[in-house]
Amino acid sequence: MPDSNKANMVVDIEELKEIMDNDMELIQDCFADFLVECPGLLGEIQDAITQKDPDKMNESAHKLKGTLKYLAAEPAANAAMTIESAGRNHDLDNLDEKLLALENECRNLVVFIKSFSS
């Protein structure tokens, strides 16, 4: 598959299967866990942004990024990494836009997971 198409994928299924050793039950369990944990993780990031706390932004976005990478959800992981980097660099510019981008990518992932699971 060409890289341009791969970049537009919500989840790279082949990479996900490799990460999870082709264990479809594990994939389903991880997706289910993400659906439960995602609102809290996004809430932590939103709180950190509201409080203009770069250390908390870095920490909470890093946690979400790790989860997203494990799910082979590269666009969402990249959006989390943008906030993580902003926190690490104490860059408080355009945080609302960065948060909106992350929320949109996570919403795309939730839609993907729900259609994958049905």
Backbone as CSV, one residue per row, in Angstrom:
resi,resn,N_x,N_y,N_z,CA_x,CA_y,CA_z,C_x,C_y,C_z
1,MET,0.847,-1.179,0.000,0.000,0.000,0.000,0.890,1.239,0.000
2,PRO,0.592,2.210,-0.841,1.421,3.418,-0.886,1.361,4.174,0.431
3,ASP,2.459,4.848,0.749,2.548,5.578,2.011,1.483,6.653,2.134
4,SER,1.112,7.307,1.020,0.110,8.377,1.105,-1.220,7.825,1.594
5,ASN,-1.605,6.637,1.161,-2.834,6.020,1.652,-2.674,5.575,3.096
6,LYS,-1.516,5.040,3.412,-1.266,4.561,4.765,-1.369,5.711,5.771
7,ALA,-0.916,6.898,5.374,-0.951,8.052,6.271,-2.382,8.476,6.580
8,ASN,-3.315,8.165,5.706,-4.706,8.553,5.906,-5.509,7.515,6.684
9,MET,-4.906,6.387,7.002,-5.610,5.334,7.719,-5.732,5.690,9.195
10,VAL,-6.894,5.387,9.755,-7.096,5.627,11.191,-6.248,4.650,11.988
11,VAL,-6.282,3.378,11.574,-5.493,2.323,12.201,-4.840,1.514,11.094
12,ASP,-3.567,1.239,11.246,-2.877,0.359,10.313,-3.100,-1.077,10.805
13,ILE,-4.089,-1.730,10.201,-4.499,-3.068,10.662,-3.348,-4.066,10.606
14,GLU,-2.558,-4.028,9.566,-1.450,-4.986,9.465,-0.442,-4.760,10.593
15,GLU,-0.140,-3.509,10.870,0.776,-3.211,11.982,0.154,-3.633,13.309
16,LEU,-1.137,-3.365,13.472,-1.839,-3.746,14.702,-1.786,-5.257,14.907
17,LYS,-2.043,-6.010,13.855,-1.992,-7.471,13.962,-0.589,-7.935,14.330
18,GLU,0.416,-7.260,13.784,1.796,-7.622,14.114,2.087,-7.312,15.586
19,ILE,1.669,-6.140,16.034,1.883,-5.755,17.441,1.203,-6.753,18.371
20,MET,0.008,-7.186,18.000,-0.812,-8.058,18.857,-0.648,-9.539,18.510
21,ASP,0.345,-9.859,17.693,0.632,-11.250,17.324,-0.606,-11.956,16.741
22,ASN,-1.349,-11.202,15.892,-2.552,-11.732,15.219,-3.622,-12.246,16.178
23,ASP,-3.603,-11.779,17.409,-4.571,-12.213,18.410,-5.786,-11.285,18.354
24,MET,-6.824,-11.713,17.624,-8.004,-10.869,17.425,-8.738,-10.609,18.738
25,GLU,-8.702,-11.538,19.644,-9.338,-11.324,20.946,-8.620,-10.218,21.718
26,LEU,-7.293,-10.228,21.655,-6.511,-9.185,22.309,-6.800,-7.827,21.669
27,ILE,-6.890,-7.786,20.360,-7.212,-6.537,19.661,-8.559,-6.006,20.145
28,GLN,-9.559,-6.883,20.190,-10.889,-6.471,20.651,-10.831,-5.970,22.095
29,ASP,-10.090,-6.657,22.937,-9.961,-6.242,24.343,-9.281,-4.874,24.455
30,CYS,-8.234,-4.665,23.668,-7.519,-3.382,23.706,-8.399,-2.252,23.184
31,PHE,-9.166,-2.548,22.134,-10.109,-1.550,21.621,-11.153,-1.211,22.685
32,ALA,-11.677,-2.223,23.352,-12.683,-2.001,24.398,-12.087,-1.165,25.530
33,ASP,-10.866,-1.476,25.924,-10.195,-0.703,26.975,-10.023,0.753,26.550
34,PHE,-9.653,0.965,25.298,-9.462,2.322,24.803,-10.771,3.115,24.880
35,LEU,-11.876,2.488,24.499,-13.167,3.180,24.534,-13.507,3.637,25.949
36,VAL,-13.104,2.867,26.937,-13.356,3.220,28.334,-12.377,4.301,28.809
37,GLU,-11.115,4.179,28.435,-10.067,5.056,28.960,-9.940,6.387,28.223
38,CYS,-10.319,6.426,26.970,-10.095,7.615,26.139,-10.684,8.891,26.735
39,PRO,-11.950,8.901,27.177,-12.490,10.154,27.717,-11.683,10.694,28.899
40,GLY,-11.230,9.829,29.775,-10.433,10.265,30.918,-9.079,10.812,30.502
41,LEU,-8.439,10.146,29.549,-7.138,10.614,29.077,-7.261,11.966,28.375
42,LEU,-8.295,12.117,27.546,-8.522,13.409,26.896,-8.848,14.483,27.928
43,GLY,-9.595,14.096,28.966,-9.927,15.034,30.036,-8.689,15.531,30.761
44,GLU,-7.741,14.628,31.011,-6.476,15.019,31.658,-5.731,16.044,30.802
45,ILE,-5.703,15.798,29.501,-5.004,16.711,28.590,-5.723,18.061,28.567
46,GLN,-7.040,18.014,28.480,-7.818,19.251,28.456,-7.598,20.052,29.744
47,ASP,-7.596,19.380,30.887,-7.340,20.052,32.170,-5.958,20.700,32.185
48,ALA,-4.969,19.973,31.688,-3.602,20.498,31.658,-3.521,21.745,30.776
49,ILE,-4.239,21.706,29.652,-4.247,22.864,28.752,-4.969,24.032,29.411
50,THR,-6.106,23.770,30.029,-6.871,24.821,30.711,-6.029,25.474,31.810
51,GLN,-5.275,24.644,32.527,-4.436,25.143,33.624,-3.104,25.699,33.128
52,LYS,-2.874,25.583,31.818,-1.599,26.010,31.219,-0.419,25.395,31.974
53,ASP,-0.533,24.084,32.192,0.479,23.313,32.923,1.254,22.453,31.925
54,PRO,2.390,22.957,31.439,3.116,22.226,30.398,3.617,20.850,30.837
55,ASP,3.994,20.714,32.095,4.480,19.410,32.556,3.355,18.377,32.538
56,LYS,2.177,18.791,32.989,1.026,17.887,32.970,0.589,17.589,31.534
57,MET,0.687,18.595,30.643,0.377,18.375,29.220,1.294,17.302,28.650
58,ASN,2.575,17.458,28.908,3.573,16.515,28.419,3.267,15.109,28.922
59,GLU,3.043,14.996,30.222,2.827,13.690,30.848,1.535,13.019,30.345
60,SER,0.447,13.761,30.337,-0.837,13.150,29.955,-0.886,12.850,28.460
61,ALA,-0.334,13.728,27.632,-0.312,13.465,26.190,0.621,12.292,25.866
62,HIS,1.712,12.171,26.612,2.633,11.049,26.414,1.931,9.719,26.704
63,LYS,1.150,9.704,27.766,0.417,8.492,28.143,-0.564,8.095,27.023
64,LEU,-1.317,9.063,26.527,-2.274,8.774,25.459,-1.552,8.373,24.186
65,LYS,-0.454,9.040,23.877,0.317,8.708,22.667,0.772,7.251,22.700
66,GLY,1.233,6.793,23.849,1.676,5.407,23.965,0.556,4.427,23.678
67,THR,-0.614,4.713,24.211,-1.776,3.866,23.962,-2.118,3.855,22.478
68,LEU,-2.102,5.029,21.859,-2.457,5.139,20.446,-1.440,4.434,19.556
69,LYS,-0.174,4.531,19.898,0.854,3.824,19.120,0.660,2.312,19.231
70,TYR,0.320,1.843,20.420,0.079,0.413,20.641,-1.090,-0.069,19.794
71,LEU,-2.049,0.834,19.525,-3.204,0.488,18.688,-2.939,0.761,17.207
72,ALA,-1.720,1.144,16.872,-1.333,1.448,15.488,-2.222,2.536,14.893
73,ALA,-2.603,3.492,15.740,-3.436,4.623,15.326,-2.527,5.838,15.142
74,GLU,-1.773,5.829,14.064,-0.726,6.825,13.848,-1.229,8.268,13.771
75,PRO,-2.322,8.568,13.048,-2.769,9.976,13.015,-3.115,10.510,14.410
76,ALA,-3.784,9.715,15.210,-4.135,10.144,16.566,-2.871,10.238,17.432
77,ALA,-1.961,9.287,17.272,-0.704,9.327,18.038,0.095,10.578,17.690
78,ASN,0.089,10.955,16.419,0.807,12.166,16.011,0.174,13.417,16.615
79,ALA,-1.152,13.440,16.689,-1.837,14.583,17.300,-1.497,14.671,18.791
80,ALA,-1.425,13.533,19.464,-1.035,13.520,20.879,0.416,13.967,21.034
81,MET,1.260,13.547,20.113,2.672,13.913,20.172,2.851,15.426,20.016
82,THR,1.984,16.060,19.230,2.052,17.511,19.073,1.839,18.206,20.421
83,ILE,0.865,17.726,21.175,0.604,18.311,22.501,1.719,17.937,23.480
84,GLU,2.181,16.709,23.394,3.296,16.287,24.251,4.511,17.191,24.026
85,SER,4.838,17.429,22.762,5.986,18.281,22.431,5.782,19.711,22.911
86,ALA,4.550,20.210,22.755,4.251,21.567,23.223,4.487,21.658,24.729
87,GLY,4.051,20.646,25.455,4.272,20.634,26.899,5.744,20.564,27.247
88,ARG,6.442,19.674,26.578,7.874,19.496,26.852,8.649,20.790,26.575
89,ASN,8.213,21.535,25.527,8.900,22.761,25.130,8.290,24.022,25.751
90,HIS,7.306,23.817,26.647,6.616,24.945,27.292,6.053,25.916,26.252
91,ASP,5.539,25.354,25.161,4.938,26.131,24.075,3.427,26.135,24.286
92,LEU,2.888,27.250,24.720,1.465,27.333,25.036,0.653,27.990,23.917
93,ASP,1.224,28.067,22.717,0.533,28.664,21.575,-0.374,27.648,20.883
94,ASN,-1.528,28.106,20.462,-2.461,27.306,19.648,-2.886,25.991,20.292
95,LEU,-2.963,25.974,21.606,-3.305,24.729,22.291,-4.732,24.278,21.998
96,ASP,-5.659,25.231,21.844,-7.040,24.849,21.543,-7.114,24.117,20.206
97,GLU,-6.368,24.591,19.223,-6.347,23.941,17.906,-5.713,22.550,17.995
98,LYS,-4.654,22.443,18.774,-3.982,21.147,18.928,-4.894,20.146,19.634
99,LEU,-5.619,20.644,20.653,-6.553,19.775,21.362,-7.691,19.353,20.436
100,LEU,-8.213,20.276,19.649,-9.292,19.960,18.712,-8.838,18.899,17.707
101,ALA,-7.625,19.030,17.211,-7.087,18.039,16.274,-7.012,16.665,16.934
102,LEU,-6.540,16.618,18.181,-6.450,15.346,18.907,-7.837,14.756,19.141
103,GLU,-8.773,15.602,19.557,-10.135,15.117,19.795,-10.750,14.560,18.511
104,ASN,-10.517,15.240,17.398,-11.043,14.757,16.115,-10.436,13.406,15.734
105,GLU,-9.129,13.261,15.919,-8.479,11.985,15.592,-8.977,10.871,16.515
106,CYS,-9.162,11.180,17.782,-9.678,10.169,18.714,-11.120,9.809,18.359
107,ARG,-11.901,10.788,17.941,-13.277,10.522,17.511,-13.263,9.595,16.282
108,ASN,-12.372,9.855,15.336,-12.238,8.974,14.172,-11.885,7.555,14.601
109,LEU,-11.020,7.446,15.582,-10.616,6.133,16.084,-11.783,5.422,16.753
110,VAL,-12.566,6.144,17.534,-13.738,5.546,18.188,-14.711,5.025,17.126
111,VAL,-14.963,5.813,16.090,-15.849,5.377,14.998,-15.277,4.120,14.347
112,PHE,-13.967,4.120,14.105,-13.317,2.952,13.504,-13.492,1.721,14.394
113,ILE,-13.232,1.877,15.678,-13.331,0.755,16.616,-14.751,0.203,16.637
114,LYS,-15.718,1.080,16.681,-17.116,0.614,16.735,-17.502,-0.106,15.455
115,SER,-17.019,0.339,14.315,-17.337,-0.363,13.069,-16.528,-1.657,12.953
116,PHE,-15.322,-1.662,13.499,-14.473,-2.855,13.490,-15.089,-3.949,14.351
117,SER,-15.682,-3.535,15.451,-16.233,-4.485,16.421,-17.585,-5.032,16.018
118,SER,-18.262,-4.365,15.053,-19.608,-4.844,14.714,-19.590,-5.931,13.666
